[in-house]
Amino acid sequence: MPLFAGILLVMASLISQESPRTKAEITNFEETSRYDDCIAFIDALKKAAPGVVRADNFGTSEEGRKLPLLILSDPAIGSAVEARRRGKPVVFVMANIHAGEVEGKEASLQLARRLATGDLKPLLKDLTILMAPIYNADGNEKINLTNRTAQNGPIGGVGTRENSKGLDLNRDFMKLESSEANSLISFMNSWDPHLSIDLHTTNGSYHGYHLTYSPTLNPNANAQLIRFEREVLLPQVTHAVQSRHKFRIYYYGNFSTQEDLNREVNTSQPGKTQVWRTFDHRPRFGNNYIGLRNRLTILSEAYSYLDFRNRVAVTEAFVEEILRFSAANKAALMKVVADADKTARAGKFSAQGVEFKLKAGNAPVNILTGEIEHVKNPRSDREMTVMRADKFTPVKMIEYGTFEAVRTSPMPEAYVIPANEDVVIQKLTAHGLSFERLAQTKTMEVEGFEVTEVNRATRPFQGHQEVRLKGAWKPQTMTFDKGAVVVKTAQPRGALVFYLLDPESDDGLVTWNLLDPVLANGKVVPVYRKK
């Protein structure tokens, strides 16, 4: 090839990789993209690579904004039906669920460009990649210098954690009260991604990692999926990120003390035993919810005290290596999901947890402690917390990185719900759970949960007084009218059926006050189980 022609090819390649550009790139990472910036970027990318890029909306926000979805595949596809027909793993990348945590939004757009026109395009032969770069679109438009002021940039401000109704969308996966969450779960019911990646930013403890991550944390999830995430996927991705990109990453956690595991601390506490502990097992959080749907899931948390440019870079590197792993191991990834579904369809569930506790690792591990300093944001004059990236120390400590069930309940063959329980039936439908309606009145031998104690949280959370019940299951003969619902647990999302419906669940319909009108001592919860 003539030298001049070679130079032109290199220049064309560089231009294609740099166009379109994100708002963060254009402003030297001083600002983050607004909604219109994201839409313009997606439109430009669609024009630049029509053979591999399609764009759609998967729903609307509370304020009526369309929630954009990028569909990347080679050749291009436009629907979930086509994706299933292709037989490739479907990987979903979601960003900006908390609109103050903006590096995932920028990283996903940069990755989309590389996948469409750059060095990562070959991955689209092996994967269908879906990207929702700006999930909390309304919160994103409330960019202000007073939001997340301790975060190390962008100095031009970020959006709000909550959506326009004041709801934390990463606590809305079970109750589904927001337009955004209902849109997202409807999308997941349709596309059913094999693997989902949820991009966040963490603050709190002063550790030495550029990014931390978490698989699903609820022990009720399929054991094969949990093992694959912890023993295969995440170790290989961690090694690749550290060796290829030189970023330090590890399992998500915060410092706490052996004496008070429920309290997070920034640094070590004099006279107390320092430990590293993960966060929560409940499926109100997306990574735990998706695990109960029998799918692989990874939570990504860039370190908020790392500078904004590098938070985008480490997030991009982390997702890139997950995509590379998924393409290189596509058969294994699809098999572990298919095997989990096969196990669930056969009704092979172990007893399901209803109470859980943090579980300590077998031996102390090295956790990187870090150092910070404070600098002023030149635009707001407020203090930002800044990671001293080269100052970190490995300290051996116990890691509380998983949960275990301390009390279980048997998985029933099915749950039976009276025909007049419209709220329950509506939630079953929204979560994409399979059920049948009785064609005629039928008498059944079932068990009903008789309440002996109703415990309501004293402090409201997301507008709810959370409920936990005490009581006992008692056999009874019940006549159910035509239209009553039978929800069999032998289905891929059987673990979610249990968590949503069981009266003793710590994050189900009872928890979120959806059955409050019928909850009282001596009453039977109108969700019956059939063994």
C-alpha positions in Angstrom: 0.0 0.0 0.0 1.4 3.5 -0.9 2.5 5.5 2.1 0.0 8.4 1.4 -2.9 5.9 1.2 -1.8 4.4 4.4 -1.7 7.8 6.2 -5.2 8.5 4.9 -6.6 5.2 6.2 -5.1 5.9 9.7 -6.5 9.5 9.7 -9.9 8.2 8.6 -9.8 5.6 11.4 -8.9 8.2 14.0 -11.6 10.6 12.8 -14.2 7.8 12.9 -13.2 6.9 16.4 -13.3 10.5 17.6 -16.6 11.5 16.0 -19.1 12.0 17.6 -17.6 13.3 20.8 -19.3 13.4 24.2 -19.9 16.6 26.2 -17.3 15.4 28.7 -14.7 15.0 26.0 -15.5 18.4 24.4 -15.2 20.2 27.7 -12.0 18.5 28.8 -14.1 16.5 31.4 -15.2 19.6 33.2 -18.9 18.9 32.3 -21.2 16.0 31.8 -23.7 15.3 29.0 -27.2 16.6 29.2 -30.2 14.7 27.8 -30.0 16.5 24.4 -26.3 15.9 24.2 -26.9 12.1 24.6 -29.6 12.1 22.0 -27.4 14.0 19.5 -24.5 11.6 20.1 -26.8 8.6 19.5 -28.2 10.2 16.3 -24.7 10.9 15.0 -23.5 7.4 15.8 -26.5 5.9 14.1 -25.7 7.9 10.9 -22.0 7.0 11.2 -22.6 3.2 11.5 -26.0 2.2 10.1 -24.8 -1.3 9.5 -24.3 -2.1 13.2 -26.3 0.6 15.2 -30.0 0.9 15.8 -31.6 3.2 18.3 -34.9 2.9 20.1 -36.7 4.0 23.2 -37.6 1.6 26.0 -40.0 3.8 27.8 -40.6 7.3 29.2 -39.6 9.1 32.3 -42.0 10.7 34.8 -41.6 14.0 33.0 -42.2 12.4 29.6 -38.7 12.1 28.2 -38.0 9.1 26.0 -35.5 6.7 27.5 -33.0 6.0 24.7 -31.7 2.5 23.9 -28.7 1.8 21.7 -28.8 -1.6 20.0 -25.4 -2.7 18.7 -24.9 -5.9 16.6 -23.2 -6.9 13.4 -25.2 -7.1 11.3 -27.7 -4.6 12.9 -30.9 -5.8 14.4 -33.9 -3.9 15.8 -35.8 -6.3 18.0 -35.6 -8.8 20.8 -37.1 -11.4 18.5 -34.2 -10.9 16.1 -31.7 -11.1 18.9 -33.0 -14.5 20.0 -33.0 -15.7 16.5 -29.3 -14.8 16.2 -28.4 -17.0 19.2 -25.7 -14.6 20.5 -25.4 -13.5 24.1 -27.3 -10.3 24.9 -25.4 -8.0 27.2 -27.1 -4.9 28.6 -25.2 -1.9 29.9 -27.2 0.6 32.0 -25.9 4.0 33.3 -27.1 7.0 35.2 -29.7 5.3 37.4 -28.4 7.9 39.9 -28.0 11.0 37.9 -25.3 12.4 40.1 -23.1 9.4 39.2 -22.3 10.4 35.7 -19.2 8.6 34.5 -21.2 5.5 33.4 -23.2 7.7 31.1 -20.0 9.1 29.5 -18.2 5.7 29.4 -21.1 3.9 27.8 -21.3 6.5 25.0 -17.5 6.2 24.4 -17.8 2.4 24.3 -20.7 2.6 21.9 -18.5 4.7 19.6 -15.7 2.2 19.8 -18.1 -0.7 19.2 -19.7 1.0 16.2 -16.7 2.5 14.4 -13.6 1.6 16.3 -11.4 -1.1 17.8 -14.1 -3.0 19.6 -16.3 -3.5 16.5 -15.3 -7.2 16.1 -17.0 -8.0 19.4 -20.4 -7.3 17.6 -19.9 -10.5 15.6 -20.2 -12.5 18.9 -22.5 -10.3 21.0 -25.7 -8.2 20.9 -25.0 -5.2 23.1 -27.8 -3.0 24.5 -27.0 0.4 26.1 -29.2 2.6 28.1 -26.8 5.5 28.8 -29.2 7.9 30.6 -31.8 5.9 32.6 -32.6 8.7 35.1 -33.2 11.3 32.4 -35.2 13.7 34.6 -32.6 13.7 37.4 -29.9 14.3 34.8 -31.5 17.5 33.7 -31.3 18.9 37.3 -27.6 19.5 37.0 -26.4 21.8 39.7 -23.1 22.8 41.4 -24.7 21.9 44.8 -25.2 18.2 43.9 -22.7 15.7 45.2 -20.2 18.5 46.1 -17.6 16.2 47.7 -17.2 14.2 44.5 -14.1 14.9 42.5 -15.7 16.5 39.5 -17.0 17.1 37.0 -16.6 20.7 38.2 -19.6 21.8 36.1 -22.0 19.9 38.3 -24.1 16.8 38.1 -27.8 15.8 38.4 -29.8 14.4 41.3 -29.8 10.9 42.8 -33.6 10.6 42.6 -36.0 10.9 39.8 -38.5 13.7 39.4 -40.9 12.0 42.0 -38.1 11.8 44.6 -37.7 8.1 44.1 -34.4 6.3 44.2 -34.6 4.1 41.1 -32.1 1.7 42.5 -34.6 0.9 45.3 -37.6 0.5 43.0 -37.0 -2.9 41.4 -39.5 -4.8 43.5 -42.3 -2.2 44.1 -42.1 -0.7 40.6 -43.6 2.7 41.5 -41.8 4.9 38.9 -42.5 5.2 35.2 -38.8 4.5 34.7 -38.7 1.2 36.6 -41.8 -0.1 34.9 -40.3 0.8 31.5 -37.0 -0.9 32.4 -38.6 -4.1 33.6 -40.9 -4.2 30.6 -37.8 -3.9 28.4 -36.1 -6.7 30.4 -39.1 -9.0 30.1 -38.9 -8.5 26.3 -35.1 -8.6 25.7 -34.2 -10.9 28.6 -30.4 -10.1 28.6 -28.1 -12.9 29.6 -25.9 -10.4 31.4 -26.6 -6.9 32.8 -24.0 -4.3 33.9 -25.2 -1.4 36.1 -22.8 1.6 36.3 -22.5 3.7 39.4 -20.2 5.8 41.5 -19.3 5.0 45.1 -18.3 7.4 47.9 -17.7 6.8 51.6 -14.7 4.8 52.8 -11.2 6.0 51.8 -10.0 2.9 50.1 -7.2 2.4 47.4 -9.3 1.1 44.5 -10.2 2.9 41.3 -13.4 0.9 41.0 -15.2 -1.7 43.0 -17.9 -4.2 41.8 -20.5 -6.6 43.0 -22.2 -9.7 41.5 -25.7 -10.6 42.8 -25.7 -10.9 46.6 -28.9 -12.7 47.4 -28.3 -16.4 48.3 -31.7 -17.3 46.9 -30.3 -16.8 43.4 -29.2 -19.8 41.4 -26.0 -21.3 42.8 -24.5 -22.0 39.3 -24.9 -18.3 38.3 -23.3 -17.2 41.6 -20.3 -19.5 41.1 -19.9 -18.5 37.5 -19.8 -14.8 38.4 -17.5 -15.2 41.4 -15.2 -18.0 40.2 -14.9 -17.4 36.5 -16.2 -14.1 35.1 -15.0 -11.6 37.7 -11.6 -13.0 38.5 -10.7 -13.0 34.7 -12.1 -9.5 34.2 -10.2 -8.2 37.3 -7.0 -9.6 36.0 -7.5 -8.1 32.5 -8.4 -4.6 33.9 -5.3 -4.6 36.1 -2.9 -6.0 33.6 -4.1 -4.3 30.4 -5.4 -1.0 31.8 -3.4 -0.7 35.1 -6.4 0.1 37.2 -6.9 -1.4 40.7 -10.4 -3.0 41.1 -11.9 -5.3 43.7 -15.2 -6.4 45.2 -17.4 -3.6 46.4 -17.2 -2.8 50.1 -16.9 -0.2 52.8 -14.9 -0.2 56.0 -16.7 -1.2 59.1 -15.8 -2.7 62.4 -16.3 -6.2 63.8 -18.1 -4.7 66.8 -20.7 -2.9 64.6 -21.1 -4.4 61.2 -24.0 -2.1 60.3 -22.0 1.1 60.6 -19.8 2.2 57.7 -16.7 4.2 58.5 -14.3 6.2 56.4 -11.1 4.8 58.0 -10.0 2.6 60.8 -11.4 3.2 64.3 -9.0 3.2 67.2 -9.6 0.2 69.5 -11.9 -1.6 67.0 -11.3 -4.4 64.5 -11.5 -3.1 61.0 -13.3 -5.2 58.4 -14.4 -4.8 54.7 -18.1 -5.4 54.2 -20.4 -5.4 51.2 -23.8 -3.6 51.2 -27.2 -5.4 50.9 -28.8 -8.6 49.8 -32.3 -7.3 49.0 -33.7 -7.3 45.4 -34.8 -3.7 45.6 -31.2 -3.2 44.4 -30.8 -4.0 40.7 -27.9 -6.5 40.9 -29.8 -8.6 43.4 -33.1 -8.3 41.5 -31.6 -9.5 38.2 -30.0 -12.4 40.0 -33.4 -13.6 41.2 -34.5 -13.4 37.5 -32.0 -16.1 36.8 -29.6 -13.9 34.9 -26.0 -12.8 35.3 -25.5 -9.3 36.7 -22.6 -7.0 37.7 -22.7 -3.7 39.7 -19.9 -1.3 38.9 -18.9 1.5 41.3 -16.2 3.9 40.2 -14.5 5.6 43.1 -16.0 9.1 43.5 -12.7 10.6 44.9 -10.8 9.6 41.7 -10.8 12.4 39.2 -13.7 12.5 36.7 -11.6 11.7 33.6 -10.2 8.6 35.2 -13.6 7.5 36.6 -14.8 7.5 33.1 -11.7 5.6 31.9 -11.8 2.9 34.6 -15.6 2.4 34.0 -15.0 2.1 30.3 -12.1 -0.3 30.9 -14.2 -2.5 33.2 -17.1 -2.8 30.8 -14.8 -3.3 27.9 -13.2 -6.3 29.6 -16.6 -7.7 30.6 -17.6 -7.5 26.9 -14.3 -9.1 25.8 -14.8 -11.9 28.3 -18.4 -12.4 27.1 -17.4 -12.7 23.5 -14.5 -15.0 24.2 -16.7 -17.2 26.5 -20.0 -16.9 24.8 -20.9 -20.6 24.8 -20.1 -20.9 28.5 -22.0 -17.8 29.3 -25.1 -18.9 27.5 -24.9 -22.4 28.9 -24.8 -21.3 32.5 -27.9 -19.2 31.9 -29.7 -22.0 30.0 -28.8 -24.6 32.7 -30.1 -22.2 35.4 -33.4 -21.9 33.6 -33.6 -25.7 33.1 -33.1 -26.2 36.8 -35.8 -23.7 37.6 -38.3 -25.1 35.1 -37.9 -28.5 36.8 -38.8 -26.9 40.1 -35.4 -27.8 41.6 -35.2 -25.1 44.2 -33.6 -25.4 47.6 -35.3 -23.9 50.6 -35.5 -20.1 50.2 -34.1 -17.6 52.7 -36.4 -15.2 54.5 -33.8 -13.8 56.9 -30.2 -13.2 56.1 -26.9 -12.1 57.6 -23.5 -11.1 56.4 -21.0 -13.9 56.0 -17.3 -13.7 56.8 -14.7 -15.1 54.5 -12.6 -18.1 55.6 -9.4 -16.1 56.1 -8.3 -12.4 56.2 -7.5 -10.8 52.8 -5.5 -7.8 51.8 -7.7 -4.7 51.4 -6.2 -1.5 50.0 -6.7 1.4 52.3 -6.3 4.9 50.8 -5.6 8.5 51.5 -7.5 11.6 50.4 -7.0 15.4 50.4 -9.4 18.3 49.8 -9.3 20.8 47.0 -11.8 23.5 46.0 -14.0 23.3 43.0 -13.1 26.4 41.0 -16.7 26.9 39.9 -18.5 26.4 43.2 -15.7 27.2 45.7 -16.8 24.1 47.6 -14.5 21.4 48.9 -14.0 18.2 46.8 -12.5 15.1 48.2 -9.6 13.9 46.1 -8.0 10.5 46.0 -4.2 10.4 46.4 -4.0 7.8 43.7 -0.4 6.7 44.5 -1.0 6.4 48.2 -2.5 3.1 49.2 -1.6 0.4 51.7 -2.7 -3.3 51.8 -4.1 -4.2 55.2 -5.2 -7.7 56.2 -8.7 -7.9 57.5 -11.8 -10.0 57.5 -14.0 -9.5 54.5 -17.8 -9.8 54.8 -18.5 -10.1 51.1 -21.5 -12.4 50.9 -24.7 -13.2 52.7 -26.2 -16.4 54.1 -29.7 -17.4 55.0 -30.3 -17.8 58.7 -33.9 -18.8 58.3 -35.5 -20.5 55.4 -38.9 -21.5 54.1 -39.7 -24.3 51.7 -40.4 -23.4 48.1 -44.0 -24.3 47.4 -45.3 -25.8 44.2 -47.4 -22.7 43.6 -49.0 -19.6 45.2 -52.7 -19.1 44.9 -54.2 -15.6 45.0 -57.9 -14.7 45.1 -59.3 -13.1 42.0 -60.0 -9.8 43.8 -56.4 -9.1 44.7 -55.9 -6.7 41.7 -52.7 -5.0 43.1 -50.9 -8.4 43.5 -51.9 -9.6 40.0 -50.8 -6.3 38.5 -47.3 -6.6 40.0 -47.0 -10.2 38.8 -47.8 -9.0 35.3 -45.3 -6.1 35.5 -42.5 -8.4 36.6 -43.2 -10.7 33.7 -44.1 -13.7 35.9 -46.1 -16.6 34.4 -49.4 -17.4 36.0 -52.8 -19.1 35.2 -56.3 -18.0 36.1 -58.9 -20.6 37.2 -61.5 -21.2 34.6 -64.1 -22.0 37.2 -64.5 -22.1 41.0 -62.3 -24.6 42.6 -61.7 -26.0 46.1 -58.1 -26.6 47.1 -56.0 -27.8 50.0 -53.6 -25.0 50.7 -51.7 -23.3 53.5 -52.5 -19.8 54.7 -50.1 -17.6 56.7 -51.9 -16.5 59.9 -50.4 -13.2 61.2 -49.5 -13.0 64.9 -47.5 -9.8 64.7 -47.2 -6.8 62.3 -44.0 -4.8 62.6 -43.9 -1.5 60.8 -40.7 0.6 60.4 -40.9 3.7 62.6 -39.1 5.8 59.9 -40.5 6.1 56.3 -38.4 5.0 53.4 -39.2 6.0 49.8 -42.7 7.0 51.1 -43.4 3.7 52.8 -43.5 2.3 56.3 -41.8 -1.1 55.6 -43.6 -4.1 57.1 -42.3 -7.5 58.4 -44.7 -10.1 59.6 -44.6 -12.9 62.2 -47.0 -15.8 62.1 -47.4 -19.4 61.1 -48.5 -21.4 58.0 -51.7 -23.4 58.7 -53.4 -25.9 56.4 -56.8 -25.1 55.3 -59.4 -25.9 52.7 -60.2 -22.9 50.5 -62.7 -22.3 47.7 -61.3 -19.9 45.1 -63.6 -18.2 42.7 -63.2 -18.2 38.9 -60.4 -15.9 37.9 -58.2 -16.7 40.9 -54.5 -16.8 40.0 -52.2 -19.8 40.4 -48.5 -18.9 40.2 -46.3 -21.9 39.7 -42.8 -21.6 41.0 -41.4 -24.0 38.4 -40.4 -21.2 36.0 -37.1 -19.4 35.3 -38.1 -16.5 37.6 -39.3 -18.8 40.4 -37.0 -17.3 43.0 -38.5 -13.9 42.2 -42.0 -15.3 42.6 -41.0 -16.5 46.1 -39.4 -13.2 47.1 -42.3 -11.1 45.8 -45.2 -13.2 47.2 -44.1 -14.9 50.3 -45.5 -13.2 53.4 -42.3 -13.6 55.3 -40.1 -12.0 52.5 -38.0 -9.1 53.6 -38.6 -7.2 50.2 -41.9 -8.3 48.8 -45.4 -7.1 48.4 -46.0 -7.2 52.2 -42.8 -5.1 52.8 -44.0 -2.3 50.5 -47.5 -1.9 52.1 -49.3 -3.4 49.1 -51.3 -5.7 51.3 -51.7 -3.4 54.3 -55.6 -3.3 54.2 -55.7 -7.0 55.1 -52.8 -7.2 57.6 -53.7 -7.6 61.2 -53.2 -10.0 64.1 -55.3 -13.1 63.5 -55.8 -12.4 59.8 -54.6 -14.7 57.0 -52.6 -13.1 54.2 -54.4 -13.5 50.9 -51.5 -15.2 49.3 -51.8 -19.0 49.8 -49.2 -21.6 49.1 -49.9 -25.0 47.6 -47.3 -27.7 48.3 
